[in-house]
Amino acid sequence: MSTTPIERRHFLAGLTAAPMLLAPPEGSIRAARASAPRDPWAHVRAQFALSPDRIHMAGFLLASHPRRVRDAIERYRRALDDNPALALEQQSVNPQMVVKPAATYLGVRPEEIALTDSTTMGLAILYHGLPLRAGDDVLTTEHDHYSTHESLRLATQKSGATLRKVALYEKPAAATVESMAHAIRQAIAPNTRVVAITWVHSSTGVKTPVRAIADVIAGANAGRASQDRIVLCVDGVHGLGVEDVTMADLGCDFFVAGTHKWLFGPRGTGVIWGRAELWPLLRPTIPAFGFQSYEAWLRGGQAPVTTADVMTPGGFHSFEHRWALGEAFEFHREIGKAQIAGRIHELNRQCKDGLAAMKHITLHTPRHDAVSSGLITFEVSGIGPREFVKRMRAKRIVASSTPYATSYARLAPGLLNTPEEVDAVLREVRQLAI
């Protein structure tokens, strides 16, 4: 069987870095594949170069690229190697090849999207760009990731605003739409100017009700002057590429996400979406290389009004990756957002139901689709999260643990898994009780 140049390099890298990956599938993996019926999703998995001798349940950390994304990266890489100046000139005048597919996927206008390198970069750009003042109140949750907490700490420290963290739930498995929206409603103060939340918590697997929280904030804004309105900002990285929604469905003001996780985008890529009327509120941190900003500098004129383009950091990037991002959005769109969401939720329900039936498992992620997505966290009686990951790895199952002060074992059935693989993982988890 022939391989493409890219796939051959991946194979050789695997030989050097991890020879044990070449061992033939054993036990649960062989059984899972032998028992698999004709699978309508096989053609999707065939687009990926994932090692076939593992069951991959941590794909959300950093994506394997589908063939069309790999091919695009390689095409742009060759162009840059052949003639860097010409390639840069040709592609830089066509930013629509990235933002247009992204806008179609998100249900927004292309001019509302800024491009970044990661969720962390996007959060920092957004929170340092907001016009915070001394005495302003910034509200976030106890469940958010380090990147949100630290970006907000640095931004409020610089501005003199205050930062508060509220709990949305005590027990994640019991979280509800109503209780989480109520927690935000109760925490809003007269001087609250920003509410910063995460769509899907990587710490617990809880999916926050962004739409319900947006409605709470709309109610709070109803009696406020425009300069005192609350802005709702969302870290959406673990919902993007899973859920079948648009930005209008969510109702937030700004949405930040890396695109190299569930979306299968090139590594080192991300987006910020913001309402067109709210971008002028922001102050850029990194100079933009867009036409408006650069032309204003050349003419010695005033800087342009802030737009998404002005908030896109300038400088040189991993261009072959950024230019290939549109292919990832197109890959998802052609499969169908509703079909992808249905498949991932189906596999997660199967996994959660199986875990919940085991006496030695404490499931922390809610079982209802309304408050959960593609991440599942749990505890194994007598076995710590890192030990769980180690034991699963010995069974050729790639799992993860949550990197928080309170850590849980974590599985993430995704688009590249099958029901048979989920059953195989559940059999191995069940064996931990013996």
N, C-alpha and C positions, 0 to 999 in steps of 0.2 A: 504494500500500500504506500502510495506516495504521500509526502507531506509538503505543505507550503514552507517557504523559507522561515516565516515567523514561527510556525509550529515546530520546525526542526530546532530552532534556537531554544524554544521553551523546553524541548525534550532534552537537549544537551545540558541546559542549566539544571534541570532536574537530576540528571545523572551525577553532576558535580555536587549539588547542594544537599540532596536527600536521596541516596541510593535505595533506602527502604521503601520509597514510593513505587519502585518498580516491581515489588512483590505482587504476585497475582492476587486478585480478590479472594477473600476467604469468608467462611461462615455466613454471617448475616447479609453481607453484600452480595455474595453469590446467590443466596436463597432469594433475596429481594428481586434480583434481576431475572432469575429463572422463573419466578412466579408472576412476573409482570405481564399483564395482558397487552394487547395492541394499544399503544399509548398515543393519543392525538397530540400530545405535547412533545413527542420525541424529536420532531423536526426543529423545535425551539432549542432543546438541549444540544442538538447536533451542531449548533452554531458556536459552541463554546469549547475551549481547549482544556477544561478542567480535567485533572487526573481522574481516570475512571475507577481507580481502586480505593476510592474513599467515598463515604456519604458526607456531603458537604452541608453542614447545618450552621455555618457562620459566614455565609456569603455576603451578608450585609456590611461586614467590616470594610472590605475593599473588593470591588467587583472584578471578576473575570470578564474579559471583553467578548462580546459576540463577534462573529467573523466580519461583519460589515464595519464594525468599529475598528477592529484590528487592521483591516485592509485600508481604511481611510487614514489611520495613523501612519501606516507604512508608506502610503502614497505621498502624504505630506512630508514625511521624513526624507524620502528620496528626493523630493523636489528641493528641500532645504539643503540637503547635502550636495546636490548637483549645482544649484545656483541660488545661494541664500538670499542675495539682494533681490533677485527677480521674484522668487517665491514670496518673500515678504511684501513686495510691492503689489503683486497680483492679489494676494489673499486679504491684505489689510484694507483694500478698498471695497471688500464685499462682506461686511460684518453680518449681513442678513442671513448668510448661510448657517449661522448658529442661532441667532436670536429669533428668526422667523419660525423654525421648527419648535423651539422652546415656547414661543408665544402661543402657537397653535395647540400644543399639548396642555398648557396651563389655562388656555381660554382667555388670553389677555392680548394687549397690543405689543408689538416688538419694541417700541420705544419705551416701554415700562420695565425693561429687563436690563440689569447690569450683569457683567460677567466677572467672576472671581475664580480663585484657585481652590477654595474649600469652604465648608460651612464656617469654620473658625475665622477665616479671613472675612467672610461676608458679615458675620456677627460683629466683628470688631469695626469694620467700615460703617455699618449701620449705627451702632450704639455710640460710637465716637462722633458720628455725623449729626446726631439729633441735637437740637438747640436747647440742651438742658441748662438750667440756671440754679443758683443757690436757693434752697428752699423747695425745689421740685422734688416730688416723690416718685421713685421708680419701683415698680412692684414686679417681682418674679416669684418663682416657686422653689420650694426646698428640693424638688425632684430634678431640677435642671442639671445639665452637664457642666463640667468645669469651664468649657468655652463660653457659655452664656454667663455664668457667674463671674468669671474673671473679666470678660469684656465689660460687663456692667460695673464691676468694682472699679476698674480703671477709668471708665467714662464718668462715673459719679464722683470719684475722687478728684478728677480734673475740674469738674464743673461746680462742685459744692452741693450737688443734689444728694438726696438720701436714697439708700437702697434697702428694701425690705423683702423678705422671703416668707411666703405663706405656704402651708401644707394644703394640698388639694384633697388628700385622703390620708387616713391613718393606716388602713390595711388596703394595699393595692387591689387585691382580689375582690374587694367589696366596693370599689370605686364605681360611681354612677355618673351619668351626664348631669343630673340635677344637683348632686352634691358638689361636684367640681365647679359648676357654674355658680352655685351659691357661695362657695368659698371665695371666689374672686369678687362677687358682689359685696360680700361682707368686708373684704379687705380694702376696697377702693376708698380713698380719702379725698377731701376737697382739693388737695394739692397734687394728686396723682396725675402724672403726665404720660407715663409709659407703663404698659403692661407687657411683660416679656414672658412668653410661654414656649413650651416645646410640644409639638404635635403628638409624637410618640416617644415616651420615656424609655431610653435604653436601659435605665436602672431597674424598671419593673415591667415593661411591656405595656403599660397603660397608655391608651390613646385618649388624649384630652379632647373634649367637645369644643373645638375651635369655633364652630358656628354659634353654639349656645353662649360661649364667652363673648364673642363679637356682639351678640344681641344685648348682653348685659352692659357692655361698654357703650353701645349705641344709646341705651337708655340713660346712662350716666352723662353722656355728652349732650343730651337733648337740651339741657338748661345751661350749657356752658358757652362762653365766648370762644371764638375760633382759636385764639391763642392759648386757651386753657383746656382744649380738648385732649382726651387720652388717645394715644396712638397704640394700637395693638400690633405687636411684632411676634413673629412665629419662627422658631427653628423647626423646619419641616423635613429634615433629611431622612427620617425613618418612616415618613408617610409617602414621600415623593417616589413614584415608581411602584407603589403598592395600591394606594387608594384611588378610586375612580371619582375624582372631584376636580373642579376648577377653582380658581381663586375667588370667583364670585360665590361659589358654594361655601367656601370657608368664611368669607366676610372679614378677613384681617386686613391690615393696612400695609404691612411689609412682611415678606416671606423669604426666608434664607435657607438655602440647601446646597450641600455638595451634591454633585451628580455622578459620583464614582462609587455609589453604594447600590441601592435597589434599582436604580435606573440603568446600571451597567455602562455608565459613561466613562470616558477616558480619565485615567487617574490624574488628579490635580486640576479638576474643573468644578465649577459651581456657579450658582446664579443668585441674584437678589431680584425679587419682584417687588415693586411698590406702586401704589396708586399714583397716576400721573400728576394729580393735583397736590400730592404730598411730597414728591421729590424735591421741590424748591425749598422745603423746610431744612433739608440736610446741608451740611458743610463738608466738602471733600477733605479727606485726610491725605490721600496719595494723589499726586498730579495725574490727570487723565491725558491720554494721547489722542482723544477724539478730535474730530475736525473743528468743532466749535471752540474748545479750550485752546487748542494749539494756534488757531487763526487769531484768536483774541490776543494771545501773547505776542504773535508776530507783529500785529498792528499796534501793540502797546495800549490796547483798549482795556475796558473792564472785563473781568471774568464773566462768562455767561451765567444765566440762571441755572441752578442745579437741575440736571436731568439724570436719568439712568446712565446715559453715556458719560456724563461728567463724573459720575460716581464709580465708573469702571476703572480700576487701577491701571495706570499706564506702565511703561517699561516693557522689557522683553520677558516673554513667558515661554512655557513649553508649547510653542505654537502648533506643532503637529497634533498635540492633544486637544488644545482649545479648538482648533479648526475642525476636528473630527467629532465634536460634541453633538452637532446636529443629527448625526447618524444614530446616536443613542435614542434621542427623542423620536426619530422616525421609526426605529425598531419597535419601540413600545406602541406607538400609534398604529402601526400596521398589524400588530398582534391584536390590539384592542384593549383599551384601559379597563373596560368592564370585565373582559375575559380574564385579564391578569389579576384584577382584584378578586374576582370570584375564585380563581384557582388558589391563590395564596391564602385566602381566608378558609377555603375548604381544607387545605392541608393543615393549617393551624388549628382548626376545630378538631380534626382527627387527632392531632398530637396532644392538645389540651385535654380532650376527653379521655385519652389513654392514660395520661399522667394523673389526672384527677381520680382515676379508679384505683390507683396504687396507694396502699396504706403507708408506705415508707416515703412518699412524696408529698411535700407541701407546695401546692401551686400558688404562686403570687400574682400571676397575670389574670385579669378577668376573663371569663369564658365567652362573654357576649361580644359579638362583632362591633357593636356600637362604641365600645370602650377598649378595644384591643385591635392589633393589626398583625404584624408579621414577626414579632418578638415574644418569646415565652420565657419567663423566669420562674425558678422553683428551687426548693431545697431538697436534698436527699438525706434522709436520716442517717447520722453517723458518718457522713462523707462530706467534706468541705468542697466548695466550688472548684478550686484548682485541682483537687484530687479527682473530682468527677471528670474534668476535662482530660486529665491524664489517662484515666481508665477508658474513656471513650476513644481516645486516640489509639490506645492499644488494640481496640476493636475496629480500627480504621474508620472511625466516625469523628468528624471535625466539629467540635462544640466550642463554647466559649464561656467565660464567666464575666460578670458585670464589674467594671473597674471603679467601684464606689466604696465608701466607708463600710456600708453594709453590702456584702457581695453575695450574689446568687449564681447558681448554675443557669445557663441560658442556651436555648435552642431556637433556631430561626428557619423553619421550613419555608423555602422560597420557590421561585418559578422553576428552578432547575432540579427540584426534587420530585419524587413520585410517591403515591400512597404506599407502595410497597416498601420504599425506603423509610418512610415514617414508621411503618409497622416494625421494620427491622430495628430501628433505633429504640422504639418502645420495648421490644423484647430484651435488648441489652440493658436498658434502664431497669426493667423488671428483675433482671438477674442480680442487680445490686442488693436486693433484699435477702438474697440467699447466703 
